[in-house]
Amino acid sequence: MTGPDWLAVNETQALRFFFERLRDVADLERATEAELLYNASVLAHFATTSTMSPDVFPASPTGLTAVLDLFVLDRSQHADPQIMEAAASQCLVLTGFFQDQLRRRHNLHWFAALGADFYDQAAHLGTDRHRAKMMGTMASRFQFWREQQHRLAHELRDLPFLIKGPNQVM
């Protein structure tokens, strides 16, 4: 049995969910739709991917210590733009969406700077011009998107139920 077979939500539904919710909380005067879609896709990917997914890259991060071990201490793959983007996206989700859970254990500002640097490296290493441009944008706007993901996390945490039961009125 593969992941999508047993998940109650597929990748398209997760992308739509995060896109709509992020659009509701994000400062849209300062964000492009492409940036919004990219961030929603990062959140959707990690929401539908296990930390132990052997056939999906990148797997969901287990924590900032794993990011440190995989992407900082082991520099053997730093010439690969996909690896750098994976490292950056994990830093983004962990220091943005999950910052409340991690702020007491880690220096989130240091990991955020690291994530922005990873996006910058991905931009400089990438051969696809449009993707490289998005990576550069994410590098320069890393803090902005951390804040938007943090706002989304608070918004979702404050909602008692997103899916109503059969006897509850929508």
C-alpha positions as CSV (number, residue, x, y, z in Angstrom):
1,M,0.0,0.0,0.0
2,T,1.4,3.4,-1.0
3,G,0.9,6.7,0.9
4,P,-1.8,8.2,-1.3
5,D,-3.8,4.9,-1.1
6,W,-4.2,5.3,2.7
7,L,-4.3,9.0,3.1
8,A,-7.7,10.5,3.6
9,V,-6.5,13.6,1.7
10,N,-4.7,13.6,-1.6
11,E,-2.0,16.1,-2.7
12,T,-4.4,18.2,-4.8
13,Q,-6.8,18.6,-1.9
14,A,-3.9,19.5,0.5
15,L,-2.6,22.0,-2.0
16,R,-6.0,23.6,-2.4
17,F,-6.5,23.6,1.4
18,F,-3.2,25.4,2.1
19,F,-3.5,27.8,-0.8
20,E,-6.9,29.0,0.3
21,R,-6.0,29.2,4.0
22,L,-2.6,30.9,3.3
23,R,-4.4,33.3,0.9
24,D,-6.8,34.2,3.8
25,V,-4.1,35.1,6.3
26,A,-1.2,36.3,4.1
27,D,-0.5,40.0,3.4
28,L,-1.5,39.8,-0.2
29,E,-0.4,43.4,-1.0
30,R,3.2,42.1,-0.4
31,A,2.8,38.7,-2.0
32,T,2.5,37.4,-5.5
33,E,0.3,34.6,-6.5
34,A,3.3,32.6,-7.6
35,E,4.9,33.0,-4.1
36,L,1.6,32.0,-2.5
37,L,1.3,28.9,-4.6
38,Y,4.9,27.9,-3.9
39,N,4.4,28.2,-0.2
40,A,1.2,26.3,-0.3
41,S,2.9,23.6,-2.3
42,V,5.6,23.3,0.3
43,L,3.1,23.0,3.1
44,A,1.0,20.5,1.2
45,H,4.0,18.4,0.3
46,F,5.1,18.1,3.9
47,A,1.5,17.5,5.1
48,T,1.1,14.5,2.8
49,T,4.6,13.1,3.1
50,S,5.8,10.9,6.0
51,T,9.1,11.5,7.7
52,M,10.0,8.0,6.7
53,S,9.0,8.2,3.0
54,P,11.6,6.1,1.2
55,D,10.3,7.0,-2.3
56,V,9.4,10.7,-1.9
57,F,11.9,13.5,-1.9
58,P,12.1,15.4,0.3
59,A,10.5,13.5,3.1
60,S,8.9,15.6,5.8
61,P,11.5,17.0,8.3
62,T,11.7,15.4,11.7
63,G,13.1,18.5,13.2
64,L,15.8,21.2,13.0
65,T,18.4,18.8,14.4
66,A,17.9,16.6,11.4
67,V,18.2,19.6,9.1
68,L,21.5,20.4,10.8
69,D,22.8,16.8,10.4
70,L,21.6,16.3,6.8
71,F,22.3,19.7,5.2
72,V,24.8,21.5,7.3
73,L,27.2,19.0,8.7
74,D,27.2,17.0,5.5
75,R,28.1,19.4,2.8
76,S,28.6,16.8,0.1
77,Q,25.4,17.7,-1.8
78,H,25.6,21.5,-1.7
79,A,26.2,21.7,-5.4
80,D,22.7,20.2,-6.1
81,P,19.9,22.9,-6.4
82,Q,17.2,20.4,-5.5
83,I,19.0,19.4,-2.3
84,M,19.4,23.1,-1.4
85,E,15.7,23.8,-2.1
86,A,14.8,20.8,0.1
87,A,16.9,22.1,2.9
88,A,15.5,25.6,2.5
89,S,11.9,24.4,2.4
90,Q,12.4,22.3,5.6
91,C,13.9,25.3,7.4
92,L,11.0,27.4,6.2
93,V,8.3,25.1,7.5
94,L,10.0,24.4,10.7
95,T,10.9,28.0,11.6
96,G,7.6,29.3,10.2
97,F,4.7,27.0,10.6
98,F,6.2,25.1,13.6
99,Q,8.1,27.9,15.2
100,D,6.0,27.9,18.4
101,Q,6.9,24.3,19.0
102,L,10.6,24.8,18.3
103,R,11.5,28.2,19.6
104,R,12.5,27.0,23.1
105,R,14.8,24.3,21.8
106,H,16.5,26.0,18.8
107,N,17.8,29.4,17.6
108,L,15.2,29.9,15.0
109,H,16.8,33.1,13.6
110,W,20.0,31.2,12.9
111,F,18.0,28.4,11.1
112,A,16.0,31.0,9.2
113,A,19.2,32.7,8.0
114,L,20.4,29.2,7.0
115,G,17.1,28.5,5.1
116,A,17.4,31.8,3.2
117,D,21.0,30.9,2.3
118,F,19.9,27.5,1.1
119,Y,17.3,29.2,-1.2
120,D,20.0,31.6,-2.4
121,Q,22.3,28.7,-3.3
122,A,19.4,26.9,-5.1
123,A,18.9,30.1,-7.1
124,H,22.5,30.3,-8.1
125,L,22.9,26.6,-8.9
126,G,19.6,26.1,-10.8
127,T,19.5,25.8,-14.5
128,D,15.7,26.5,-14.9
129,R,15.5,30.3,-15.1
130,H,12.0,30.5,-13.7
131,R,12.7,28.1,-10.8
132,A,15.9,29.9,-10.1
133,K,14.0,33.2,-10.0
134,M,11.5,31.8,-7.5
135,M,14.4,30.4,-5.3
136,G,15.9,33.9,-5.3
137,T,12.6,35.4,-4.4
138,M,12.2,33.0,-1.5
139,A,15.7,33.7,-0.3
140,S,15.1,37.5,-0.2
141,R,11.6,37.1,1.3
142,F,12.3,34.2,3.6
143,Q,11.4,36.1,6.8
144,F,8.1,37.4,5.2
145,W,7.0,33.9,4.4
146,R,8.0,32.6,7.8
147,E,5.7,35.1,9.3
148,Q,2.9,34.2,6.9
149,Q,3.2,30.5,7.7
150,H,3.3,31.3,11.4
151,R,0.1,33.3,11.0
152,L,-1.5,30.4,9.2
153,A,-0.5,28.0,12.0
154,H,-2.1,30.2,14.6
155,E,-5.2,30.6,12.4
156,L,-5.5,26.8,12.1
157,R,-4.8,26.2,15.7
158,D,-7.6,28.6,16.7
159,L,-10.2,26.8,14.7
160,P,-11.7,24.0,16.8
161,F,-12.9,21.9,13.9
162,L,-12.3,22.3,10.2
163,I,-14.3,19.2,9.2
164,K,-17.8,19.1,10.7
165,G,-19.3,15.8,11.8
166,P,-22.5,14.5,10.2
167,N,-24.7,16.0,12.9
168,Q,-23.0,19.4,12.9
169,V,-24.2,22.4,10.9
170,M,-21.6,23.8,8.6
